Amino acid sequence: MKVQADRDVCIQAGNCVMSADAVFDQDDDGIVVVLVDEVPDDELDHAREAVKLCPAQALRLVD
């Protein structure tokens, strides 16, 4: 499973990093950065939580 981030929509809340710091980071401006090409199986629940908690709906999981 992959995660996509719309950096133009990101509002720098940081919920993604707090939920799944092995999958997401923020750049110097606070905009989301996806750290992995494929979400590891052991991080899927965290990535799903990050998608759910994103206040800007800037994240989505895709097969």
Secondary structure as GFF3:
##gff-version 3
##sequence-region A 1 63
A	DSSP	beta_strand	2	5	.	.	.	ID=ss1
A	DSSP	alpha_helix	15	19	.	.	.	ID=ss2
A	DSSP	beta_strand	24	26	.	.	.	ID=ss3
A	DSSP	beta_strand	32	34	.	.	.	ID=ss4
A	DSSP	three_ten_helix	41	43	.	.	.	ID=ss5
A	DSSP	alpha_helix	44	53	.	.	.	ID=ss6
A	DSSP	beta_strand	59	62	.	.	.	ID=ss7
###
